[in-house]
Amino acid sequence: MNRGLFALREVVKVQRRRYASGQQARPSMEEYGVPTEPWKQVYERNQKKWNLQLAAGIVTFGATMAVFYNSVNFGTTPWHLLKNE
């Protein structure tokens, strides 16, 4: 029983990733780039893009719901089977 557990342990070993050489230094704040545009300009551009994506999603969802509502029978009253006398 113990042999089987040891063999299974070798198969389930977690992979470890390391640097190729031990000379790698940890990154520091000096390696970051300097901003080239004002943050407000970038923020407004991103908001415009994301709001357009949100609007497209809402329109797509609404169209999907309309098609679903018109194509699925929800078990309404079967007027064609009732007598109209």
PDB file as gemmi writes it, atoms N, CA and C in Angstrom:
CRYST1    1.000    1.000    1.000  90.00  90.00  90.00 P 1                      
ATOM      1  N   MET A   1       0.824  -1.194   0.000  1.00  0.00           N  
ATOM      2  CA  MET A   1       0.000   0.000   0.000  1.00  0.00           C  
ATOM      3  C   MET A   1       0.867   1.256   0.000  1.00  0.00           C  
ATOM      4  N   ASN A   2       1.913   1.277   0.817  1.00  0.00           N  
ATOM      5  CA  ASN A   2       2.759   2.462   0.884  1.00  0.00           C  
ATOM      6  C   ASN A   2       3.499   2.710  -0.417  1.00  0.00           C  
ATOM      7  N   ARG A   3       3.900   1.638  -1.102  1.00  0.00           N  
ATOM      8  CA  ARG A   3       4.593   1.802  -2.376  1.00  0.00           C  
ATOM      9  C   ARG A   3       3.710   2.507  -3.396  1.00  0.00           C  
ATOM     10  N   GLY A   4       2.446   2.132  -3.422  1.00  0.00           N  
ATOM     11  CA  GLY A   4       1.505   2.760  -4.354  1.00  0.00           C  
ATOM     12  C   GLY A   4       1.333   4.245  -4.068  1.00  0.00           C  
ATOM     13  N   LEU A   5       1.300   4.601  -2.793  1.00  0.00           N  
ATOM     14  CA  LEU A   5       1.161   6.014  -2.444  1.00  0.00           C  
ATOM     15  C   LEU A   5       2.397   6.806  -2.841  1.00  0.00           C  
ATOM     16  N   PHE A   6       3.580   6.219  -2.656  1.00  0.00           N  
ATOM     17  CA  PHE A   6       4.801   6.916  -3.044  1.00  0.00           C  
ATOM     18  C   PHE A   6       4.882   7.085  -4.553  1.00  0.00           C  
ATOM     19  N   ALA A   7       4.460   6.068  -5.301  1.00  0.00           N  
ATOM     20  CA  ALA A   7       4.471   6.167  -6.759  1.00  0.00           C  
ATOM     21  C   ALA A   7       3.474   7.231  -7.219  1.00  0.00           C  
ATOM     22  N   LEU A   8       2.323   7.302  -6.589  1.00  0.00           N  
ATOM     23  CA  LEU A   8       1.316   8.296  -6.942  1.00  0.00           C  
ATOM     24  C   LEU A   8       1.810   9.700  -6.616  1.00  0.00           C  
ATOM     25  N   ARG A   9       2.549   9.827  -5.547  1.00  0.00           N  
ATOM     26  CA  ARG A   9       3.065  11.130  -5.145  1.00  0.00           C  
ATOM     27  C   ARG A   9       4.015  11.694  -6.195  1.00  0.00           C  
ATOM     28  N   GLU A  10       4.798  10.861  -6.846  1.00  0.00           N  
ATOM     29  CA  GLU A  10       5.711  11.320  -7.889  1.00  0.00           C  
ATOM     30  C   GLU A  10       4.951  11.795  -9.122  1.00  0.00           C  
ATOM     31  N   VAL A  11       3.806  11.197  -9.403  1.00  0.00           N  
ATOM     32  CA  VAL A  11       3.030  11.572 -10.582  1.00  0.00           C  
ATOM     33  C   VAL A  11       2.325  12.910 -10.359  1.00  0.00           C  
ATOM     34  N   VAL A  12       1.894  13.177  -9.142  1.00  0.00           N  
ATOM     35  CA  VAL A  12       1.090  14.352  -8.844  1.00  0.00           C  
ATOM     36  C   VAL A  12       1.960  15.523  -8.390  1.00  0.00           C  
ATOM     37  N   LYS A  13       3.212  15.512  -8.697  1.00  0.00           N  
ATOM     38  CA  LYS A  13       4.125  16.547  -8.247  1.00  0.00           C  
ATOM     39  C   LYS A  13       3.777  17.895  -8.887  1.00  0.00           C  
ATOM     40  N   VAL A  14       3.831  18.959  -8.113  1.00  0.00           N  
ATOM     41  CA  VAL A  14       3.522  20.302  -8.598  1.00  0.00           C  
ATOM     42  C   VAL A  14       4.731  20.840  -9.349  1.00  0.00           C  
ATOM     43  N   GLN A  15       4.454  21.423 -10.510  1.00  0.00           N  
ATOM     44  CA  GLN A  15       5.539  21.967 -11.314  1.00  0.00           C  
ATOM     45  C   GLN A  15       6.006  23.292 -10.728  1.00  0.00           C  
ATOM     46  N   ARG A  16       7.299  23.497 -10.688  1.00  0.00           N  
ATOM     47  CA  ARG A  16       7.867  24.743 -10.195  1.00  0.00           C  
ATOM     48  C   ARG A  16       8.602  25.427 -11.330  1.00  0.00           C  
ATOM     49  N   ARG A  17       8.397  26.714 -11.451  1.00  0.00           N  
ATOM     50  CA  ARG A  17       9.096  27.486 -12.481  1.00  0.00           C  
ATOM     51  C   ARG A  17      10.074  28.431 -11.787  1.00  0.00           C  
ATOM     52  N   ARG A  18      11.253  28.496 -12.345  1.00  0.00           N  
ATOM     53  CA  ARG A  18      12.274  29.362 -11.772  1.00  0.00           C  
ATOM     54  C   ARG A  18      12.984  30.101 -12.886  1.00  0.00           C  
ATOM     55  N   TYR A  19      13.752  31.098 -12.501  1.00  0.00           N  
ATOM     56  CA  TYR A  19      14.543  31.827 -13.483  1.00  0.00           C  
ATOM     57  C   TYR A  19      15.612  30.914 -14.052  1.00  0.00           C  
ATOM     58  N   ALA A  20      16.055  31.221 -15.266  1.00  0.00           N  
ATOM     59  CA  ALA A  20      17.074  30.400 -15.908  1.00  0.00           C  
ATOM     60  C   ALA A  20      18.405  30.509 -15.163  1.00  0.00           C  
ATOM     61  N   SER A  21      18.701  31.694 -14.675  1.00  0.00           N  
ATOM     62  CA  SER A  21      19.949  31.853 -13.925  1.00  0.00           C  
ATOM     63  C   SER A  21      19.634  32.499 -12.581  1.00  0.00           C  
ATOM     64  N   GLY A  22      20.494  32.334 -11.648  1.00  0.00           N  
ATOM     65  CA  GLY A  22      20.295  32.892 -10.322  1.00  0.00           C  
ATOM     66  C   GLY A  22      20.647  34.366 -10.233  1.00  0.00           C  
ATOM     67  N   GLN A  23      21.056  34.983 -11.336  1.00  0.00           N  
ATOM     68  CA  GLN A  23      21.492  36.373 -11.332  1.00  0.00           C  
ATOM     69  C   GLN A  23      20.342  37.360 -11.562  1.00  0.00           C  
ATOM     70  N   GLN A  24      19.128  36.878 -11.631  1.00  0.00           N  
ATOM     71  CA  GLN A  24      17.982  37.750 -11.876  1.00  0.00           C  
ATOM     72  C   GLN A  24      17.666  38.567 -10.626  1.00  0.00           C  
ATOM     73  N   ALA A  25      17.496  39.863 -10.795  1.00  0.00           N  
ATOM     74  CA  ALA A  25      17.121  40.727  -9.678  1.00  0.00           C  
ATOM     75  C   ALA A  25      15.613  40.952  -9.710  1.00  0.00           C  
ATOM     76  N   ARG A  26      15.045  41.206  -8.560  1.00  0.00           N  
ATOM     77  CA  ARG A  26      13.617  41.491  -8.507  1.00  0.00           C  
ATOM     78  C   ARG A  26      13.354  42.857  -9.142  1.00  0.00           C  
ATOM     79  N   PRO A  27      12.201  43.023  -9.801  1.00  0.00           N  
ATOM     80  CA  PRO A  27      11.904  44.305 -10.441  1.00  0.00           C  
ATOM     81  C   PRO A  27      11.734  45.419  -9.407  1.00  0.00           C  
ATOM     82  N   SER A  28      12.061  46.627  -9.814  1.00  0.00           N  
ATOM     83  CA  SER A  28      11.919  47.780  -8.928  1.00  0.00           C  
ATOM     84  C   SER A  28      11.033  48.822  -9.603  1.00  0.00           C  
ATOM     85  N   MET A  29      10.665  49.858  -8.865  1.00  0.00           N  
ATOM     86  CA  MET A  29       9.802  50.918  -9.395  1.00  0.00           C  
ATOM     87  C   MET A  29      10.487  51.707 -10.507  1.00  0.00           C  
ATOM     88  N   GLU A  30      11.794  51.700 -10.553  1.00  0.00           N  
ATOM     89  CA  GLU A  30      12.521  52.457 -11.568  1.00  0.00           C  
ATOM     90  C   GLU A  30      12.370  51.853 -12.960  1.00  0.00           C  
ATOM     91  N   GLU A  31      11.915  50.610 -13.039  1.00  0.00           N  
ATOM     92  CA  GLU A  31      11.757  49.960 -14.334  1.00  0.00           C  
ATOM     93  C   GLU A  31      10.437  50.312 -15.010  1.00  0.00           C  
ATOM     94  N   TYR A  32       9.501  50.908 -14.270  1.00  0.00           N  
ATOM     95  CA  TYR A  32       8.228  51.308 -14.868  1.00  0.00           C  
ATOM     96  C   TYR A  32       8.430  52.505 -15.777  1.00  0.00           C  
ATOM     97  N   GLY A  33       7.611  52.564 -16.826  1.00  0.00           N  
ATOM     98  CA  GLY A  33       7.695  53.694 -17.747  1.00  0.00           C  
ATOM     99  C   GLY A  33       7.030  54.936 -17.175  1.00  0.00           C  
ATOM    100  N   VAL A  34       7.372  56.062 -17.756  1.00  0.00           N  
ATOM    101  CA  VAL A  34       6.794  57.336 -17.351  1.00  0.00           C  
ATOM    102  C   VAL A  34       5.527  57.556 -18.173  1.00  0.00           C  
ATOM    103  N   PRO A  35       4.430  58.019 -17.585  1.00  0.00           N  
ATOM    104  CA  PRO A  35       3.209  58.258 -18.350  1.00  0.00           C  
ATOM    105  C   PRO A  35       3.442  59.283 -19.459  1.00  0.00           C  
ATOM    106  N   THR A  36       2.834  59.031 -20.626  1.00  0.00           N  
ATOM    107  CA  THR A  36       3.019  59.930 -21.766  1.00  0.00           C  
ATOM    108  C   THR A  36       1.792  60.796 -22.022  1.00  0.00           C  
ATOM    109  N   GLU A  37       0.627  60.455 -21.425  1.00  0.00           N  
ATOM    110  CA  GLU A  37      -0.583  61.250 -21.582  1.00  0.00           C  
ATOM    111  C   GLU A  37      -1.199  61.482 -20.215  1.00  0.00           C  
ATOM    112  N   PRO A  38      -2.009  62.523 -20.099  1.00  0.00           N  
ATOM    113  CA  PRO A  38      -2.694  62.757 -18.824  1.00  0.00           C  
ATOM    114  C   PRO A  38      -3.672  61.624 -18.519  1.00  0.00           C  
ATOM    115  N   TRP A  39      -3.819  61.302 -17.244  1.00  0.00           N  
ATOM    116  CA  TRP A  39      -4.670  60.167 -16.860  1.00  0.00           C  
ATOM    117  C   TRP A  39      -6.117  60.429 -17.210  1.00  0.00           C  
ATOM    118  N   LYS A  40      -6.577  61.681 -17.130  1.00  0.00           N  
ATOM    119  CA  LYS A  40      -7.975  61.995 -17.414  1.00  0.00           C  
ATOM    120  C   LYS A  40      -8.311  61.709 -18.872  1.00  0.00           C  
ATOM    121  N   GLN A  41      -7.392  62.010 -19.760  1.00  0.00           N  
ATOM    122  CA  GLN A  41      -7.612  61.755 -21.191  1.00  0.00           C  
ATOM    123  C   GLN A  41      -7.720  60.250 -21.445  1.00  0.00           C  
ATOM    124  N   VAL A  42      -6.857  59.474 -20.840  1.00  0.00           N  
ATOM    125  CA  VAL A  42      -6.893  58.016 -20.998  1.00  0.00           C  
ATOM    126  C   VAL A  42      -8.162  57.456 -20.361  1.00  0.00           C  
ATOM    127  N   TYR A  43      -8.521  57.977 -19.185  1.00  0.00           N  
ATOM    128  CA  TYR A  43      -9.727  57.526 -18.482  1.00  0.00           C  
ATOM    129  C   TYR A  43     -10.971  57.774 -19.325  1.00  0.00           C  
ATOM    130  N   GLU A  44     -11.097  58.973 -19.903  1.00  0.00           N  
ATOM    131  CA  GLU A  44     -12.274  59.297 -20.717  1.00  0.00           C  
ATOM    132  C   GLU A  44     -12.335  58.441 -21.979  1.00  0.00           C  
ATOM    133  N   ARG A  45     -11.197  58.189 -22.582  1.00  0.00           N  
ATOM    134  CA  ARG A  45     -11.172  57.336 -23.778  1.00  0.00           C  
ATOM    135  C   ARG A  45     -11.609  55.912 -23.428  1.00  0.00           C  
ATOM    136  N   ASN A  46     -11.118  55.394 -22.317  1.00  0.00           N  
ATOM    137  CA  ASN A  46     -11.511  54.046 -21.892  1.00  0.00           C  
ATOM    138  C   ASN A  46     -12.987  53.993 -21.526  1.00  0.00           C  
ATOM    139  N   GLN A  47     -13.502  55.018 -20.840  1.00  0.00           N  
ATOM    140  CA  GLN A  47     -14.914  55.039 -20.469  1.00  0.00           C  
ATOM    141  C   GLN A  47     -15.805  55.071 -21.701  1.00  0.00           C  
ATOM    142  N   LYS A  48     -15.404  55.824 -22.716  1.00  0.00           N  
ATOM    143  CA  LYS A  48     -16.185  55.883 -23.954  1.00  0.00           C  
ATOM    144  C   LYS A  48     -16.247  54.502 -24.603  1.00  0.00           C  
ATOM    145  N   LYS A  49     -15.108  53.835 -24.640  1.00  0.00           N  
ATOM    146  CA  LYS A  49     -15.048  52.500 -25.244  1.00  0.00           C  
ATOM    147  C   LYS A  49     -15.892  51.504 -24.446  1.00  0.00           C  
ATOM    148  N   TRP A  50     -15.773  51.529 -23.128  1.00  0.00           N  
ATOM    149  CA  TRP A  50     -16.495  50.565 -22.290  1.00  0.00           C  
ATOM    150  C   TRP A  50     -17.992  50.850 -22.260  1.00  0.00           C  
ATOM    151  N   ASN A  51     -18.380  52.131 -22.300  1.00  0.00           N  
ATOM    152  CA  ASN A  51     -19.806  52.460 -22.340  1.00  0.00           C  
ATOM    153  C   ASN A  51     -20.425  52.022 -23.660  1.00  0.00           C  
ATOM    154  N   LEU A  52     -19.681  52.147 -24.751  1.00  0.00           N  
ATOM    155  CA  LEU A  52     -20.160  51.667 -26.045  1.00  0.00           C  
ATOM    156  C   LEU A  52     -20.340  50.150 -26.010  1.00  0.00           C  
ATOM    157  N   GLN A  53     -19.410  49.459 -25.394  1.00  0.00           N  
ATOM    158  CA  GLN A  53     -19.518  48.008 -25.264  1.00  0.00           C  
ATOM    159  C   GLN A  53     -20.712  47.630 -24.380  1.00  0.00           C  
ATOM    160  N   LEU A  54     -20.946  48.370 -23.309  1.00  0.00           N  
ATOM    161  CA  LEU A  54     -22.093  48.122 -22.443  1.00  0.00           C  
ATOM    162  C   LEU A  54     -23.400  48.338 -23.199  1.00  0.00           C  
ATOM    163  N   ALA A  55     -23.489  49.419 -23.970  1.00  0.00           N  
ATOM    164  CA  ALA A  55     -24.701  49.696 -24.741  1.00  0.00           C  
ATOM    165  C   ALA A  55     -24.949  48.599 -25.771  1.00  0.00           C  
ATOM    166  N   ALA A  56     -23.892  48.143 -26.438  1.00  0.00           N  
ATOM    167  CA  ALA A  56     -24.046  47.054 -27.415  1.00  0.00           C  
ATOM    168  C   ALA A  56     -24.532  45.786 -26.725  1.00  0.00           C  
ATOM    169  N   GLY A  57     -24.043  45.510 -25.537  1.00  0.00           N  
ATOM    170  CA  GLY A  57     -24.489  44.337 -24.790  1.00  0.00           C  
ATOM    171  C   GLY A  57     -25.945  44.437 -24.386  1.00  0.00           C  
ATOM    172  N   ILE A  58     -26.375  45.623 -23.963  1.00  0.00           N  
ATOM    173  CA  ILE A  58     -27.777  45.810 -23.573  1.00  0.00           C  
ATOM    174  C   ILE A  58     -28.692  45.653 -24.774  1.00  0.00           C  
ATOM    175  N   VAL A  59     -28.301  46.225 -25.924  1.00  0.00           N  
ATOM    176  CA  VAL A  59     -29.109  46.090 -27.144  1.00  0.00           C  
ATOM    177  C   VAL A  59     -29.176  44.633 -27.577  1.00  0.00           C  
ATOM    178  N   THR A  60     -28.059  43.937 -27.536  1.00  0.00           N  
ATOM    179  CA  THR A  60     -28.034  42.523 -27.918  1.00  0.00           C  
ATOM    180  C   THR A  60     -28.907  41.693 -26.982  1.00  0.00           C  
ATOM    181  N   PHE A  61     -28.831  41.970 -25.697  1.00  0.00           N  
ATOM    182  CA  PHE A  61     -29.659  41.243 -24.737  1.00  0.00           C  
ATOM    183  C   PHE A  61     -31.138  41.510 -24.983  1.00  0.00           C  
ATOM    184  N   GLY A  62     -31.486  42.767 -25.234  1.00  0.00           N  
ATOM    185  CA  GLY A  62     -32.879  43.110 -25.510  1.00  0.00           C  
ATOM    186  C   GLY A  62     -33.400  42.421 -26.760  1.00  0.00           C  
ATOM    187  N   ALA A  63     -32.584  42.402 -27.820  1.00  0.00           N  
ATOM    188  CA  ALA A  63     -32.991  41.725 -29.053  1.00  0.00           C  
ATOM    189  C   ALA A  63     -33.146  40.228 -28.819  1.00  0.00           C  
ATOM    190  N   THR A  64     -32.262  39.647 -28.049  1.00  0.00           N  
ATOM    191  CA  THR A  64     -32.351  38.217 -27.741  1.00  0.00           C  
ATOM    192  C   THR A  64     -33.621  37.913 -26.957  1.00  0.00           C  
ATOM    193  N   MET A  65     -33.949  38.754 -25.987  1.00  0.00           N  
ATOM    194  CA  MET A  65     -35.171  38.547 -25.208  1.00  0.00           C  
ATOM    195  C   MET A  65     -36.414  38.696 -26.079  1.00  0.00           C  
ATOM    196  N   ALA A  66     -36.401  39.643 -27.033  1.00  0.00           N  
ATOM    197  CA  ALA A  66     -37.551  39.827 -27.920  1.00  0.00           C  
ATOM    198  C   ALA A  66     -37.756  38.601 -28.801  1.00  0.00           C  
ATOM    199  N   VAL A  67     -36.673  38.078 -29.363  1.00  0.00           N  
ATOM    200  CA  VAL A  67     -36.772  36.875 -30.199  1.00  0.00           C  
ATOM    201  C   VAL A  67     -37.233  35.698 -29.354  1.00  0.00           C  
ATOM    202  N   PHE A  68     -36.716  35.563 -28.166  1.00  0.00           N  
ATOM    203  CA  PHE A  68     -37.103  34.473 -27.273  1.00  0.00           C  
ATOM    204  C   PHE A  68     -38.585  34.560 -26.925  1.00  0.00           C  
ATOM    205  N   TYR A  69     -39.046  35.751 -26.576  1.00  0.00           N  
ATOM    206  CA  TYR A  69     -40.446  35.932 -26.183  1.00  0.00           C  
ATOM    207  C   TYR A  69     -41.392  35.616 -27.344  1.00  0.00           C  
ATOM    208  N   ASN A  70     -40.998  35.978 -28.568  1.00  0.00           N  
ATOM    209  CA  ASN A  70     -41.862  35.753 -29.725  1.00  0.00           C  
ATOM    210  C   ASN A  70     -41.782  34.335 -30.276  1.00  0.00           C  
ATOM    211  N   SER A  71     -40.789  33.567 -29.901  1.00  0.00           N  
ATOM    212  CA  SER A  71     -40.637  32.237 -30.489  1.00  0.00           C  
ATOM    213  C   SER A  71     -40.927  31.094 -29.517  1.00  0.00           C  
ATOM    214  N   VAL A  72     -41.053  31.372 -28.234  1.00  0.00           N  
ATOM    215  CA  VAL A  72     -41.289  30.320 -27.250  1.00  0.00           C  
ATOM    216  C   VAL A  72     -42.735  30.396 -26.782  1.00  0.00           C  
ATOM    217  N   ASN A  73     -43.397  29.246 -26.738  1.00  0.00           N  
ATOM    218  CA  ASN A  73     -44.769  29.184 -26.263  1.00  0.00           C  
ATOM    219  C   ASN A  73     -44.751  29.074 -24.744  1.00  0.00           C  
ATOM    220  N   PHE A  74     -45.333  30.054 -24.075  1.00  0.00           N  
ATOM    221  CA  PHE A  74     -45.321  30.082 -22.623  1.00  0.00           C  
ATOM    222  C   PHE A  74     -46.559  29.443 -22.004  1.00  0.00           C  
ATOM    223  N   GLY A  75     -47.328  28.690 -22.769  1.00  0.00           N  
ATOM    224  CA  GLY A  75     -48.497  28.004 -22.230  1.00  0.00           C  
ATOM    225  C   GLY A  75     -49.669  28.940 -22.006  1.00  0.00           C  
ATOM    226  N   THR A  76     -49.893  29.846 -22.947  1.00  0.00           N  
ATOM    227  CA  THR A  76     -51.014  30.772 -22.817  1.00  0.00           C  
ATOM    228  C   THR A  76     -52.323  30.053 -23.128  1.00  0.00           C  
ATOM    229  N   THR A  77     -53.424  30.754 -23.039  1.00  0.00           N  
ATOM    230  CA  THR A  77     -54.746  30.173 -23.292  1.00  0.00           C  
ATOM    231  C   THR A  77     -54.859  29.753 -24.754  1.00  0.00           C  
ATOM    232  N   PRO A  78     -55.261  28.516 -25.020  1.00  0.00           N  
ATOM    233  CA  PRO A  78     -55.381  28.046 -26.413  1.00  0.00           C  
ATOM    234  C   PRO A  78     -56.684  28.542 -27.048  1.00  0.00           C  
ATOM    235  N   TRP A  79     -56.682  29.769 -27.519  1.00  0.00           N  
ATOM    236  CA  TRP A  79     -57.900  30.359 -28.086  1.00  0.00           C  
ATOM    237  C   TRP A  79     -58.391  29.596 -29.308  1.00  0.00           C  
ATOM    238  N   HIS A  80     -57.500  28.988 -30.047  1.00  0.00           N  
ATOM    239  CA  HIS A  80     -57.917  28.265 -31.249  1.00  0.00           C  
ATOM    240  C   HIS A  80     -58.686  26.985 -30.902  1.00  0.00           C  
ATOM    241  N   LEU A  81     -58.602  26.524 -29.666  1.00  0.00           N  
ATOM    242  CA  LEU A  81     -59.318  25.318 -29.260  1.00  0.00           C  
ATOM    243  C   LEU A  81     -60.642  25.628 -28.558  1.00  0.00           C  
ATOM    244  N   LEU A  82     -60.818  26.850 -28.103  1.00  0.00           N  
ATOM    245  CA  LEU A  82     -62.040  27.217 -27.393  1.00  0.00           C  
ATOM    246  C   LEU A  82     -63.137  27.580 -28.388  1.00  0.00           C  
ATOM    247  N   LYS A  83     -64.373  27.290 -28.018  1.00  0.00           N  
ATOM    248  CA  LYS A  83     -65.508  27.628 -28.883  1.00  0.00           C  
ATOM    249  C   LYS A  83     -65.882  29.086 -28.667  1.00  0.00           C  
ATOM    250  N   ASN A  84     -66.072  29.806 -29.739  1.00  0.00           N  
ATOM    251  CA  ASN A  84     -66.498  31.198 -29.675  1.00  0.00           C  
ATOM    252  C   ASN A  84     -67.970  31.310 -30.045  1.00  0.00           C  
ATOM    253  N   GLU A  85     -68.830  30.873 -29.198  1.00  0.00           N  
ATOM    254  CA  GLU A  85     -70.267  30.931 -29.509  1.00  0.00           C  
ATOM    255  C   GLU A  85     -70.959  31.957 -28.704  1.00  0.00           C  
TER     256      GLU A  85                                                      
END                                                                             
